[in-house]
Amino acid sequence: QVQLVESGGGLVQAGGSLRLSCAASGRTFTGYTMGWFRQAPGKEREFVAALRWSGKSTYYADSVKGRFTISRDNAKNTVYLQMNSLKPEDAANYYCAADKYYSDTYYDPEGYEYWGQGTQVTVSS
């Protein structure tokens, strides 16, 4: 059974940094696409970043490009989201997700089969 457990959220001032972690377990994730999404109160869940567990491809939403970096540690089965230069509009509940298929629609939350419970990020202005 696939499990995704996020950690690393918290309160940070605007301009600060946080690193989110997603510990994945339950199977080998070779070939999977791993994504980070976020959802603020009253808004739809939106794509933040994604990577292919095999290979070097990474993808970012325009709103975070240049500020956020997604990466993985194969030995630890963990995906990270380094968030720099945080803005108040980045505040949301952040979710890690896994898609067992190699899909071009990595930005679509409907394509992901497994989700973590989320970790809250609050950015004060």
Disulfide bonds with the S-S distance in Angstrom:
Cys22-Cys96 2.05
